[in-house]
Amino acid sequence: MKRLFRTKVFLIVALALLCLLLILTLYADETATVIDVVDGDTLIIEYSNRKESINLVGIDAPESVMNRKAEIDSRSTGESLLTITSKGIDAKRFVEKIVNKGDTVFISFDVQAKDQEGKLQGYVYLSDGRLLNEEIVRAGYAKAMVFPPNVKFRERFIDAHKEARTYRRGLWRSP
């Protein structure tokens, strides 16, 4: 009796893993290995036998270092550079809890696989099937920032952004 139960459990788990693999195969174009987390919306990956930087398309996390974009964000929001970069560090730490160096991830591209500077921009799926871009927004560590032509997950990201703000997660927590 116990043996039959174990066999059924094994078959269910195996079937679930096969379904997950099928879903990732349908959505993801390529596999990559995480080398490093740069910040809340950028990873360094090994992709096609090269070290590449990839922007997580459709989202915008605060900068984790003081740079030109952090200065622009500071002027537009009225927040200090220190506040901006401290939020950026929080976003980076959140991503580092989800993605580890050496993890295999699945990359999917939208209409434009590279930005104007030639940097990869894509959707990153975790090995459990979750979309990293969406997870970061839902946790409140990035804003939905969707621009044509890369709009594949526009509604999902906007819904995740609204949820994070409603429940005051991540960047939207009260000080």
C-alpha positions in Angstrom: 0.0 0.0 0.0 2.8 2.4 1.0 4.7 1.5 -2.1 1.8 2.3 -4.4 1.3 5.7 -2.6 5.0 6.5 -3.1 4.8 5.6 -6.8 1.8 7.8 -7.3 3.5 10.7 -5.5 6.7 10.2 -7.6 4.6 10.2 -10.8 2.7 13.4 -9.8 6.0 15.2 -9.0 7.6 14.0 -12.2 4.6 15.1 -14.2 4.6 18.5 -12.5 8.3 19.0 -13.3 7.7 18.0 -17.0 4.9 20.5 -17.2 7.1 23.2 -15.7 9.9 22.4 -18.2 7.4 22.5 -21.1 6.1 25.9 -20.0 9.7 27.3 -19.7 10.5 25.8 -23.2 7.5 27.5 -24.7 8.2 30.9 -23.2 11.9 31.1 -22.9 14.2 31.4 -25.9 17.5 30.5 -24.2 19.1 29.4 -21.0 21.8 31.5 -19.2 23.8 31.3 -16.0 23.7 34.1 -13.5 27.1 35.6 -12.9 26.1 38.6 -10.7 23.3 40.9 -9.7 24.2 44.5 -10.7 21.1 46.1 -9.2 17.4 45.7 -9.0 16.8 45.4 -12.7 20.1 44.3 -14.2 22.0 41.0 -14.1 25.3 39.8 -15.5 24.8 36.5 -17.2 26.7 33.9 -19.2 24.7 33.8 -22.4 25.7 32.1 -25.7 29.2 31.5 -24.3 29.7 35.2 -23.5 29.5 37.4 -20.4 26.5 39.8 -21.0 24.6 42.4 -19.1 20.8 42.1 -19.3 18.3 44.7 -18.4 15.0 43.3 -17.1 12.7 44.8 -19.6 9.4 46.4 -18.5 10.6 47.4 -15.0 12.7 50.2 -13.5 14.4 49.8 -10.1 16.1 52.7 -8.3 19.8 53.1 -8.9 22.0 51.5 -6.3 25.0 53.9 -6.9 25.1 57.6 -7.4 25.2 58.2 -11.2 23.5 60.3 -13.8 20.2 58.4 -13.7 20.1 58.6 -9.9 20.5 62.4 -10.2 17.7 62.6 -12.8 15.5 60.5 -10.5 16.3 62.7 -7.6 15.4 65.8 -9.4 12.1 64.3 -10.8 11.0 62.8 -7.5 12.3 65.4 -5.1 14.1 62.6 -3.1 17.7 62.9 -2.1 20.4 61.0 -3.9 21.0 59.1 -0.6 17.3 58.0 -0.5 17.3 57.0 -4.1 20.5 54.9 -3.8 19.4 53.4 -0.5 16.2 52.2 -2.2 18.3 50.9 -5.0 20.4 48.9 -2.6 17.3 47.4 -1.1 16.1 46.4 -4.5 19.4 44.8 -5.3 19.3 42.8 -2.0 15.8 41.6 -2.8 17.0 40.3 -6.2 20.0 38.6 -4.6 17.6 36.7 -2.3 15.8 35.3 -5.3 18.7 34.8 -7.8 22.1 33.3 -6.8 25.3 33.3 -8.7 25.5 30.1 -10.7 21.7 29.7 -11.1 20.4 28.7 -14.4 17.7 31.1 -15.7 15.7 31.1 -18.9 15.7 34.2 -21.1 13.0 35.4 -23.4 13.0 38.4 -25.6 10.3 40.7 -26.9 10.4 42.7 -30.2 13.7 44.3 -29.4 16.3 42.1 -27.8 18.8 44.9 -27.4 18.6 48.6 -26.4 20.2 51.5 -28.2 23.5 50.8 -26.5 23.5 47.1 -27.6 22.7 45.8 -24.1 20.4 42.8 -23.9 16.9 43.5 -22.6 14.7 40.6 -21.8 12.4 38.6 -19.5 14.1 36.3 -17.0 12.4 33.2 -15.8 13.6 31.4 -12.7 14.0 27.7 -12.6 10.6 27.4 -10.8 8.8 29.1 -13.7 8.3 32.6 -12.0 9.0 35.6 -14.1 11.8 37.6 -12.2 10.8 40.9 -13.8 7.2 40.5 -12.4 8.4 39.2 -9.0 10.5 42.3 -8.4 7.6 44.7 -9.3 5.1 42.7 -7.2 7.4 42.9 -4.2 7.6 46.7 -4.7 11.3 47.0 -5.5 10.7 48.3 -9.0 8.1 50.3 -11.0 6.4 48.9 -14.1 8.1 50.9 -16.9 6.7 49.4 -20.2 7.5 51.1 -23.5 6.7 50.0 -27.0 7.7 47.8 -28.8 8.5 45.6 -25.8 5.0 45.3 -24.3 4.5 41.5 -24.0 3.7 41.6 -20.3 2.5 45.2 -20.0 -0.8 44.3 -18.1 0.9 41.8 -15.8 3.5 44.4 -14.8 1.0 47.2 -14.3 -1.2 44.9 -12.1 1.8 43.9 -10.1 2.8 47.5 -9.6 -0.7 48.5 -8.5 -0.7 45.6 -6.0 2.6 46.6 -4.5 1.5 50.2 -4.0 -1.9 49.1 -2.6 -0.3 46.8 0.0 2.7 49.2 0.5 5.4 46.8 -0.3 9.1 47.5 -0.9 9.5 51.1 -2.2 6.0 52.0 -1.2 6.4 51.2 2.5 5.9 54.0 4.9 9.1 55.4 6.3 
